[in-house]
Amino acid sequence: MTRLASYLPILDWGRAYGRDTATDDLIAALIVTIMLIPQSLAYALLAGLPPEVGLYASILPLVAYALFGTSRALAVGPVAVVSLMTASAVGEIAAQGTAEYLGAAIVLALLSGAMLIAMGLFRLGFLANLLSHPVISGFITASGLIIAAGQLKHILGISGSGSTMVEIVSGLVANLGTVNLYALAVGVPVTLFLFWVRSGLKPALVRAGLRPRLADIIAKSGPVAAVAATTLAAHVFSLGDKGVKLVGHIPSGLPAPALPPLDPELWGQLVVPALLISVIGFVESVSVAQTLAAKKRQRIVPDQELIGLGAANIASGISGGYPVTGGFARSVVNFDAGAATPAAGAFTAIGIALATLFLTPLISELPQATLAATIIVAVLSLVDLKALVRVWAYSRSDFAAMAATILATLVLGVETGVTVGVGVSLALHLYRSARPHMAIVGIVPGTEHFRNINRHKVITGETVLTLRVDESLFFANSRFLEDRLTELVAERPQLRHVVLMCTAVNEIDASALESLEEISRRLAGAGVGFHLSEVKGPVMDRLQRTDFLEHLNGKVFLTQYEAFAALDPRTAHIAEARKPRKATKADFWIGPEI
C-alpha cells in the first residue's frame, strides 16, 4: 500500500480528508475558478488557439494532478510562458486557426506529458538543474516582455505578428497609423483597472470594513468584472461593427476525447520543443511548489511531481487541450485562499467545467483587448529587471548567463533563448571548474587551523608548501593543477615538501589520478616530497583500489596540522609558541559581591 501511495499520493492525504478540509478546498477552488476563467481564455489566444481550448486545458489536467501530484497548493493549468512556447513551436509547423495547428498543440501536450512521466519514473528530476536560476529568471523576464509587447496590438486594435521583440515592435510601428480608438478605449482603461485591482482593491475593501477573506475574493474577481463590463459595452455599443476584435462564438459543452494526429513526421518535429516545455514547466512548477510547501512545513517529491505534471499534460492532450504546468500567480492565490489538499484543484476543474457548459455563450462579444489587458497585467508581474543588478553585484558569470538568455530570447525567440542560456551556463561552469580556486595556506598562530595566506595572518615555513584546492579534481582541471604546482615549486628553491590539502576534493577521476601520479614523479625527480592531507573517505577508498599510494612520493596525513608538524617541526613549534596563554585570576579584578 505504501509503494502504491508513493505513485498515487491521493491514497495518503485522502484517508484523512474531512468536512473542514473540504470546506477550505471549496473556498480556495471558488477563488481560483474566478481567476482562472479569464486567464484560460486569454492564454489560449496567446498560444494561437481558440479560447475554448484554454478552458479544456483547465479541466481534466487539474483532476489528473490531484491524483498524482504531491503539492497541496500547486494550481495547474495554462500559463503565459508555456503558451508563448507553444505558439512559437506550433507556429513553425502550421498556420494559426487551422485544424493542423490545434492538432500539433495537442501532440505537443501528449509528448510533453510522456517525457515528464518517463523522467519521473527514471528519477531524472535532477536534469532540471541544468537550468540555473539566473537563466530561468532571465528567460521568464524576456518572455514576459515579449508577451506584453505582443498583446499591445489588441490594445491598439491594429494588426501585427512576430515571435521576437524585434519583429513585434517593427509590426507595431508599421501599423500605428491604423489604431482603432474604440479598441484603445476598451484596452487602456481595463489595463489600468486590473493593475489597480491587483494591488489596491483588497486594502481598500479591508479599510472599508470587509473581512480579509471576502475582500480577497472580491479583488480576485476583478478580471471577471472587467470581462462582464466590456462584454456588455461591446453589445450595447456594437463595438464589433466598429472594428473592435471580439472573441467570437465559443462552443459550449465539454470536450470529447479524440485521437491526436498520428503523423510520425509531426511528432518528430515537436520532440525538441516538447522537451524544452517539459523542463521549463517542471522547473517553474517545482520551485513554486517547494516555496509554498515550506511555508506549511510540508514537502513535495520532485520525481513524483514529474509524474503528476506528466499526467496533467496527457489529460490535457486527450481532452483537446495544450501543454500545462503549475502557475505561480494562481498557486499563490490557491495557497492564500486556504487550499488544504490537491482536491482544491479537482473542485476548480468542476467550476471550469460548469463555466464551459453554461457561460461560454455569454462571452462571444468579449473584446480581445480585455483578454490582452489580462495577459499584460499577469505577465508584467513576472518581469524582474532588477535581478540583473542583483546578479551583477554577486556574480559576473551568472550575470553573463542571464543577460545572454534575455538578449537571445528577445532577439532570436524563446526556444533559442533558453538553449543559449543553458549553453552559456554550462560553458561558464566548465570554465570555472577548469580553473579552480587554489590557495597557499599557513597555520593560524595558536591553533591547528590553516587559512589562505592572502586573507589571514598565518605562519608558513620555507621548506613546506601547502596548496588547498577548492574543487574536485577531474579531466578539465587536472592539467591546471599540474601547471600551478610546477610554477610554485620553481619559485621556491628551498622547498622540500608539497602538501596537497584535499578538504574540498569530493572526487578524483581517472584523468586527475594520472596527473597526481605525474606530479609525484616530477617532484621526486626534483628532490621534493609530495603529500596529501585530509583526504575524504570515499576518495581514499577509490585511491586504495589503485597502486597510486604505493608509488606516491610521500605520505597521506589525516590532518593538515599532522602533516605540518611532521614535515616542518620547527615552524610548527614557532606557531605553537604563539598560542595565547591561559588567563589566570590575576588577570581579572574581583570586585565586591553585589
C-alpha atoms as one frame of an Amber mdcrd trajectory, in Angstrom:
protein
   0.000   0.000   0.000   2.874   2.364   0.848   4.515   1.829  -2.551   1.205
   2.405  -4.338   0.628   5.589  -2.302   4.010   6.904  -3.430   2.676   6.928
  -7.001  -0.883   7.904  -6.009  -0.493  10.500  -3.243  -4.283  10.809  -3.025
  -4.225   7.496  -1.146  -2.172   9.236   1.530  -3.922  12.579   2.094  -7.329
  11.187   1.096  -7.526   8.958   4.190  -7.690  11.968   6.490  -9.992  14.036
   4.288 -12.868  15.542   6.268 -15.552  18.220   6.248 -13.317  21.065   7.441
 -10.671  20.245   4.835 -13.316  20.056   2.124 -14.641  23.475   3.129 -11.183
  25.019   2.858 -10.652  23.397  -0.544 -14.040  24.532  -1.859 -13.414  28.160
  -0.868  -9.968  28.095  -2.492 -11.439  26.472  -5.609 -14.070  29.207  -5.881
 -11.441  31.946  -5.804  -9.117  30.179  -8.259 -12.001  29.409 -10.627 -12.957
  33.085 -10.757  -9.340  33.931 -11.557  -8.783  31.060 -13.991 -11.729  31.576
 -16.363 -10.476  34.809 -17.977  -6.852  33.614 -17.763  -7.640  30.359 -19.563
  -9.340  32.221 -22.408  -6.517  34.739 -22.643  -3.671  32.223 -22.559  -5.307
  30.091 -25.246  -5.400  33.123 -27.537  -1.766  33.805 -26.615  -0.944  30.258
 -27.754  -2.715  30.977 -31.041  -5.572  28.599 -30.188  -9.352  29.048 -29.945
 -10.324  30.405 -26.500 -12.279  27.296 -25.515  -9.050  25.266 -25.690  -7.838
  27.182 -22.644 -10.940  26.023 -20.763 -10.404  22.430 -21.914  -6.823  22.599
 -20.615  -8.174  23.656 -17.201 -10.474  20.698 -16.514  -9.026  17.185 -16.801
  -5.403  18.284 -16.145  -6.414  19.588 -12.716  -8.078  16.284 -11.879  -5.041
  14.302 -13.055  -2.683  16.390 -10.952  -4.951  15.977  -7.919  -4.485  12.213
  -8.268  -0.742  12.121  -8.901   0.745  15.395  -7.599   2.312  15.896  -4.182
   1.897  19.658  -3.707  -1.088  20.724  -1.594  -1.247  24.197  -3.186   0.078
  24.000  -6.752  -2.595  25.059  -9.263  -2.053  23.510 -12.697  -3.314  24.941
 -15.972  -2.347  27.143 -18.918   0.394  29.662 -18.135   1.820  32.556 -20.090
   5.356  31.303 -20.759   4.287  27.809 -21.854   1.562  29.360 -24.034   4.187
  31.507 -25.738   6.459  28.481 -26.231   3.524  26.548 -27.675   2.784  29.320
 -30.165   6.461  29.502 -31.120   6.796  25.741 -31.649   3.490  25.054 -33.399
   3.640  28.256 -35.464   6.579  26.826 -37.411   4.524  23.796 -38.433   1.010
  25.043 -39.188  -0.945  28.264 -39.615  -2.996  29.599 -36.720  -6.708  28.891
 -36.953  -6.279  25.608 -38.817  -7.094  22.101 -37.641  -3.415  21.207 -38.151
  -2.380  23.922 -35.683  -4.704  22.589 -32.981  -3.617  19.021 -33.702   0.041
  19.970 -33.313  -0.698  21.680 -29.983  -2.431  18.511 -28.761   0.548  16.387
 -29.842   2.839  18.817 -28.002   0.862  18.249 -24.790   0.978  14.473 -25.183
   4.706  14.456 -25.942   5.428  16.733 -23.006   3.344  14.526 -20.726   5.081
  11.345 -21.871   8.522  12.912 -21.362   7.652  14.151 -17.877   6.297  10.754
 -16.809   9.379   8.993 -18.193  11.658  11.415 -16.354   9.710  10.801 -13.148
   9.797   7.006 -13.434  13.547   7.050 -14.094  14.084   9.690 -11.370  15.618
  12.218 -13.734  14.330  15.315 -11.988  17.927  16.401 -11.425  18.192  17.196
 -15.145  16.214  20.345 -14.478  19.227  21.563 -12.508  20.910  22.251 -15.846
  18.788  25.396 -15.874  20.309  27.744 -13.337  18.113  30.250 -11.528  19.598
  33.251 -13.394  18.827  31.517 -16.718  15.240  30.756 -15.668  14.784  34.276
 -14.304  16.205  35.808 -17.489  14.081  33.589 -19.698  10.863  34.394 -17.826
  11.677  38.123 -17.818  12.339  38.166 -21.564   9.279  36.028 -22.256   7.143
  38.370 -20.175   8.355  41.350 -22.186   7.670  39.557 -25.475   4.196  38.513
 -24.334   3.287  42.009 -23.117   4.574  43.608 -26.316   2.721  41.060 -28.418
  -0.589  41.940 -26.747  -0.309  45.655 -27.500  -1.737  45.031 -30.976  -5.045
  44.046 -29.352  -4.986  47.079 -27.064  -4.341  49.351 -30.049  -6.711  47.479
 -32.357  -4.097  47.004 -35.071  -2.673  44.014 -36.898   0.763  42.679 -36.130
   2.750  39.496 -35.808   6.147  38.168 -34.868   7.750  35.850 -32.318  10.689
  38.071 -31.324  10.769  41.530 -29.797  12.303  42.993 -32.952   9.535  41.575
 -35.158   6.767  42.600 -32.754   7.996  46.188 -32.341   8.546  46.536 -36.088
   4.989  45.385 -36.740   3.533  47.755 -34.166   5.431  50.750 -35.534   4.430
  49.938 -39.103   0.716  49.830 -38.179   0.479  52.727 -35.735  -1.423  54.724
 -38.314  -4.337  52.263 -38.125  -5.023  52.471 -34.378  -8.644  51.726 -33.535
  -9.788  54.307 -30.976 -12.656  52.099 -29.814 -10.280  49.240 -29.018  -7.975
  51.713 -27.300 -10.915  52.999 -25.252 -11.505  49.443 -24.029  -7.926  48.223
 -23.589  -6.317  51.132 -21.732  -8.978  51.568 -19.005  -9.182  47.809 -18.446
  -5.390  47.576 -18.116  -5.287  50.402 -15.586  -8.254  48.907 -13.716  -6.607
  45.486 -13.472  -3.332  46.990 -12.234  -5.283  48.814  -9.539  -7.291  45.691
  -8.645  -4.095  43.665  -8.265  -2.528  45.999  -5.714  -5.095  48.418  -4.378
  -8.591  46.935  -4.234  -8.162  44.472  -1.395  -6.585  47.009   1.030  -9.344
  49.473   0.136 -12.047  46.905   0.885 -10.421  45.924   4.178 -10.261  49.575
   5.206 -13.962  49.814   4.329 -14.688  47.120   6.897 -14.840  43.890   4.870
 -13.218  40.739   6.184  -9.879  39.925   4.524 -11.153  36.647   3.031 -14.199
  38.308   1.446 -12.091  41.250   0.289  -9.669  38.815  -1.319 -12.458  37.036
  -3.203 -13.839  40.337  -4.499 -10.360  41.518  -5.536  -9.686  38.273  -7.411
 -12.999  38.819  -9.203 -11.606  41.961 -10.826 -10.819  40.288 -14.170 -14.285
  38.712 -14.232 -15.830  42.132 -13.620 -13.758  43.545 -16.483 -14.914  40.716
 -18.754 -18.570  41.279 -17.856 -18.403  45.065 -18.207 -16.597  45.116 -21.546
 -18.754  42.338 -22.977 -21.846  44.348 -22.076 -20.309  47.509 -23.546 -19.418
  45.689 -26.764 -23.009  44.514 -27.068 -24.639  47.844 -26.239 -22.371  49.952
 -28.440 -21.924  47.375 -31.223 -18.145  47.582 -30.909 -17.722  44.645 -33.260
 -19.139  46.742 -36.073 -16.630  49.486 -35.239 -13.590  47.311 -35.885 -13.037
  46.010 -32.346 -11.975  42.359 -32.483 -14.246  40.124 -30.399 -13.657  36.618
 -29.099 -16.483  35.305 -31.248 -18.500  32.146 -30.875 -17.268  29.755 -28.210
 -18.817  26.293 -28.398 -20.456  25.234 -25.155 -20.087  21.739 -23.781 -17.299
  19.572 -22.502 -14.514  18.344 -24.786 -14.872  14.881 -26.262 -11.762  12.656
 -26.095 -10.238  12.143 -29.533  -7.154  10.611 -31.096  -4.341  13.063 -31.891
  -2.740  13.261 -35.341  -0.608  10.150 -35.851   1.817  11.644 -38.366   5.340
  10.453 -37.348   6.943  13.458 -39.025   4.829  15.847 -36.944   5.738  14.070
 -33.723   9.410  14.158 -34.669   9.302  17.897 -35.341   7.842  18.548 -31.886
  10.240  16.422 -29.806  12.720  19.193 -29.005  10.059  21.870 -28.265   8.225
  19.352 -26.067  11.422  18.656 -24.131  12.067  22.372 -23.588   8.465  22.949
 -22.478   8.689  19.952 -20.137  11.877  21.146 -18.442  10.831  24.815 -18.227
   7.393  23.874 -16.934   8.804  21.471 -14.364  11.366  23.955 -13.061   8.725
  26.664 -12.733   6.252  24.305 -11.053   8.629  22.665  -8.626  10.119  25.970
  -7.480   6.635  27.330  -6.724   5.548  24.079  -5.071   8.635  23.906  -2.845
   8.258  27.529  -1.770   4.616  27.091  -0.783   5.212  23.706   0.859   7.998
  25.159   3.032   5.611  27.757   4.448   3.492  24.973   5.983   6.413  22.656
   6.740   5.237  20.224   4.108   7.317  18.509   1.482   6.981  17.640  -2.144
   8.621  14.804  -4.055  10.207  16.222  -7.235  10.239  12.913  -9.112   6.563
  12.347  -8.293   5.876  15.934  -9.359   7.224  14.963 -12.764   4.657  12.171
 -12.904   1.883  14.490 -11.695   2.672  17.140 -14.300   3.077  14.452 -16.952
  -0.339  13.018 -16.137  -1.810  16.547 -16.312  -0.368  17.071 -19.793  -1.566
  13.674 -21.008  -5.030  14.559 -19.692  -4.843  17.912 -21.462  -3.895  16.257
 -24.740  -6.683  13.672 -24.717  -9.253  16.372 -23.880  -8.268  18.719 -26.688
  -6.006  20.999 -24.662  -2.376  22.063 -24.937   0.668  21.923 -22.586   0.039
  22.974 -18.978   2.111  23.446 -15.862   1.863  24.922 -12.387   1.258  28.675
 -12.465   2.923  30.999  -9.958   0.115  33.533  -9.570  -2.781  31.108  -9.289
  -0.809  28.791  -6.993  -0.136  31.670  -4.601  -3.832  32.582  -4.761  -4.729
  28.937  -4.099  -2.379  28.864  -1.117  -3.559  32.187   0.315  -7.186  31.122
  -0.123  -6.556  28.198   2.210  -6.274  25.180  -0.109  -5.546  22.212   2.147
  -5.147  19.387  -0.397  -4.871  18.819  -4.151  -8.631  18.249  -4.110  -8.947
  22.036  -4.419  -7.691  21.605  -7.984 -10.354  18.985  -8.708 -13.046  21.324
  -7.366 -11.642  24.083  -9.575 -11.944  21.730 -12.552 -15.622  21.267 -11.743
 -16.065  25.050 -11.669 -14.355  25.444 -15.046 -16.463  22.613 -16.486 -19.655
  24.340 -15.355 -18.445  27.590 -16.919 -17.709  25.737 -20.155 -21.217  24.290
 -20.161 -23.224  27.365 -19.292 -21.233  30.607 -19.565 -19.456  30.447 -22.920
 -22.418  31.777 -24.979 -22.359  34.918 -22.838 -18.821  35.960 -23.769 -18.932
  35.729 -27.562 -18.867  39.539 -27.681 -15.943  39.841 -25.287 -13.333  42.251
 -26.769  -9.929  40.690 -27.299  -8.478  43.906 -25.860  -9.856  42.843 -22.461
  -8.086  39.495 -22.609  -4.916  41.252 -23.810  -5.086  43.536 -20.766  -5.481
  40.470 -18.537  -2.353  38.915 -20.041  -0.298  42.114 -19.824  -1.096  42.633
 -16.147  -0.351  38.983 -15.358   2.969  38.699 -17.206   4.452  42.034 -16.168
   4.469  40.745 -12.603   6.955  38.104 -13.827   9.361  40.672 -15.291  12.240
  41.286 -12.877  14.820  43.562 -14.476  16.215  44.436 -11.041  17.501  40.880
 -10.877  20.146  41.902 -13.416  21.557  44.419 -10.935  21.498  41.917  -8.074
  23.163  39.178 -10.093  25.786  41.596 -11.478  26.763  42.578  -7.950  27.074
  38.954  -6.862  28.429  37.002  -9.836  29.663  38.288 -13.177  29.436  34.835
 -14.754  25.816  34.327 -13.673  25.066  37.824 -14.969  26.556  36.837 -18.331
  24.304  33.769 -18.493  21.243  35.790 -17.505  21.955  38.635 -19.920  22.675
  36.208 -22.772  19.379  34.435 -22.101  17.415  37.691 -22.111  19.046  39.006
 -25.285  18.773  35.710 -27.155  15.123  35.296 -26.167  14.216  38.844 -27.167
  16.105  38.787 -30.458  16.062  35.148 -31.569  12.964  33.655 -29.910  12.023
  31.594 -26.884  13.463  28.214 -27.901  16.786  29.699 -28.950  16.847  31.853
 -25.830  16.589  29.011 -23.347  19.052  26.916 -25.376  21.578  29.763 -25.338
  21.049  30.219 -21.602  21.735  26.565 -20.856  24.750  26.551 -23.166  26.283
  29.657 -21.595  25.647  28.320 -18.069  27.343  25.010 -18.828  30.247  26.723
 -20.582  30.815  29.050 -17.637  30.561  26.158 -15.195  33.174  24.212 -17.128
  35.404  27.282 -17.297  35.186  27.804 -13.528  35.745  24.103 -12.866  38.714
  24.033 -15.221  40.350  26.903 -13.302  39.502  26.073  -9.678  40.372  28.342
  -6.800  43.692  27.337  -5.266  45.156  28.875  -2.145  48.518  28.624  -0.400
  47.663  28.125   3.260  49.520  28.587   6.526  48.799  27.853  10.167  46.901
  30.369  12.269  49.113  31.061  15.332  47.940  29.290  18.456  45.591  26.951
  16.568  45.611  23.892  14.372  43.705  25.686  11.621  45.076  26.572   8.192
  43.931  29.550   6.163  44.714  31.405   2.934  47.916  33.434   3.283  46.328
  36.302   1.325  43.396  36.634   3.706  44.764  35.862   7.174  47.858  36.405
   9.316  49.361  32.937   9.239  52.732  31.264   9.611  54.367  29.366   6.764
  57.684  27.610   6.536  60.272  27.877   3.785  60.604  24.151   3.213  56.928
  23.126   3.145  54.309  24.407   0.714  50.655  23.638   1.371  48.250  24.124
  -1.515  44.485  23.846  -0.932  42.332  23.036  -3.977  38.694  24.141  -3.615
  37.232  21.829  -6.253  37.007  18.164  -7.116  39.785  17.046  -9.442  38.745
  15.838 -12.895  39.856  15.888 -16.502  39.065  19.572 -17.056  41.240  20.945
 -14.234  43.922  18.337 -13.673  46.369  19.962 -16.104  45.747  23.333 -14.459
  46.798  21.796 -11.118  49.969  20.398 -12.691  50.916  23.775 -14.168  50.179
  25.670 -10.946  52.266  23.334  -8.794  55.152  23.406 -11.273  55.117  27.212
 -11.186  55.029  27.380  -7.359  57.827  24.846  -6.920  60.050  26.671  -9.421
  59.670  29.867  -7.381  60.905  28.203  -4.154  64.437  26.721  -4.412  64.491
  25.811  -0.690  61.291  23.767  -0.911  61.458  20.175   0.346  57.812  19.155
   0.652  54.489  19.901  -1.073  51.243  19.050   0.688  48.013  18.977  -1.297
  45.217  19.794   1.151  42.094  17.932  -0.046  39.351  19.238   2.232  37.204
  20.339  -0.744  38.053  17.446  -3.053  34.986  15.210  -3.295  36.170  13.160
  -6.257  39.291  12.381  -8.254  38.617  10.958 -11.702  40.991   8.831 -13.796
  42.500  11.815 -15.618  43.191  13.630 -12.360  44.710  10.460 -10.891  47.189
  10.320 -13.769  48.027  13.988 -13.160  48.697  13.286  -9.477  50.968  10.407
 -10.458  52.838  12.692 -12.865  53.168  15.392 -10.188  54.564  12.816  -7.762
  57.161  11.655 -10.331  58.227  15.198 -11.225  58.620  16.277  -7.601  60.528
  13.099  -6.762  62.951  13.919  -9.571  63.408  17.390  -8.082  64.020  16.013
  -4.582  60.675  17.297  -3.259  58.210  15.122  -1.357  54.560  15.084  -2.455
  51.982  14.508   0.270  48.197  14.559   0.672  46.215  15.625   3.723  42.592
  15.477   4.876  41.522  13.145   2.074  37.839  12.273   2.365  36.820   8.680
   2.990  35.122   7.927  -0.372  38.069   9.471  -2.232  40.547   7.417  -0.199
  38.535   4.263  -0.872  38.968   4.765  -4.608  42.668   5.623  -4.294  43.238
   2.405  -2.324  41.837   0.386  -5.224  44.789   1.589  -7.339  48.570   1.404
  -6.947  48.844   5.188  -6.614  49.539   5.111  -2.874  52.305   2.552  -3.362
  54.171   4.860  -5.740  53.306   8.133  -4.014  56.394  10.202  -3.294  55.296
  10.993   0.249  52.552  10.223   2.753  48.849  10.712   3.307  48.195  12.614
   6.545  44.935  12.546   8.458  45.052  16.290   9.173  46.973  19.223   7.783
  48.338  20.024  11.232  49.744  16.495  11.497  51.463  16.969   8.134  52.848
  20.363   9.146  54.166  19.090  12.485  55.860  16.090  10.832  57.373  17.881
   7.831  58.307  21.236   9.391  58.503  20.758  13.173  60.479  23.980  13.669
  57.793  26.212  12.141  55.084  24.195  13.893  56.907  24.808  17.191  57.001
  28.569  16.495  53.259  28.544  15.780  52.648  26.560  18.951  54.707  29.038
  21.000  52.490  31.865  19.812  49.432  30.397  21.467  47.787  32.914  23.770
  48.458  31.942  27.373  45.564  30.938  29.562  44.053  33.679  31.618  44.526
  33.438  35.371  42.747  35.030  38.290  45.449  37.673  38.373  44.214  38.927
  35.042  40.840  39.860  36.483  39.788  42.428  39.099  37.462  40.803  41.573
  35.122  43.428  42.970  32.846  43.216  45.997  29.838  40.974  45.749  26.624
  42.703  44.838
